Amino acid sequence: MITASASAPAPKLVRTLGLRSLVLFGLAYMTPMIVLGIFGVIAAQTAGASASAYLIALVAMLFTASSYGRMAAAYPVAGSAYTYVRRTIDPRVGFLTGWAVLLDYLFLPMVIWLIGAAYLQAQYPAVPGWVWIVVFIATTTVLNVVGIEVADKANYLLMAFQLLVIGIFVALSIGTVLSDQGAAGLASTSPFTGVDAQFGGVVAGAAIAAYSFLGFDAVTTFTEEAVEPRKNMPRAILLVALIGGVIFLVVAYSTQLVHPGGAFADASSAALEIAKQIGGNLFGAVFLAGLVLAQFASGLAAQASASRLLYAMGRDGTLPRKVFGTISAKFHTPAVNLGLIGVVGLLAMFLDVATSTSFINFGAFLAFTLVNASVIVYYFRQRGAGEALNPLLYVVMPVIGAGTTVYLLTQLDNRAITLGLSWLAVGVVVLAVTTRGFKQLPPEIGVDEIEASTTPPGVR
């Protein structure tokens, strides 16, 4: 471990996360149980073709995940889309990318805590919702400040229980279908075709389903704490997207078999109704517990990821370095950033889920598009320098990825686009101030310098 002293260099992030830990953090951020939390919404939007919506989203996200993997191998440092765009396209565009991504990273933990608190308040109406929000924030902040290794161990337990509940849900769904329809009922195309489903509705459902995949890009913020990042990070990104997508597909398919079509008394709580239908009140209680713990695990990973993005931007000087670019000498974590995100999370006490989530996807789709563009720019730059790269991986797939994410961006409602563009406009103002009217480039730290500073003592 790195220690701090009067003559020692400033504390840095330490490489401790292997491939398994990276994948689990990505999956925790995605929250596999979110497929059940929003199942009713997607089923209603697609007229019962939720499996098709997730299939479209999975294919689209795999192209973008490939681009993230290319960039993570080329630039194994923290910062995700912000870093990739600034290193390939332009530092100013990189700043605006990071600013857009802040919509996801900074406010997503708040949304996660708000959803978890809403479930608990519904179960225990005598306890005010703000109490649950404070409990969520305090617990996750302490775990993340104490250290990534502690949060990593907590993640294993939380993910294990979450996957167990999902497995039981799928098993009970299959059992219900077998009991009602026999083995033939399991081989149905209805989860893909729906009931009079329209292509436009399915694509709109895919835009909603894409929200479930956000974790694959969040894992890149742990690059400077990853063991052998050039090898493990691209693998982790693709595995997170693929494993998460398969889970979403299986759950959506089996759940849609139990309840064909998209008609529900309340789409927002459809999965809880189905849980009670297939497993009774006992499993309904277990299912609710699983949802709450899933939100906790997701909040843990989301807060940690957001703090690393703020750290990368602060260290580069695009945000105040003395505030955002510091690491705790005792815990080797960006404690100030973690505390700031916790404070932002307190806004959940004054918002509802619909309002707080309305603008998140704008930043995600914009960042996805620019990362795909970065891979293409990187290809031609390296080609000009004499390096031969695979055009299928560095041109064709990113073009497809960019096209699909732009299309998904256009499927957002007008309110989300308006709020997203407004947030981006504020970012332009901040950039103008920090660069003195765009006359200066935002400061940048070299890749080699960062890699050296994050290597544990004794490792070469």
Summary of the structure (lengths in Angstrom):
residues: 460
radius of gyration: 21.8
end to end distance: 15.1
largest distance: 73.1
contacts: 1710
relative contact order: 0.20
helix: 77%
strand: 0%
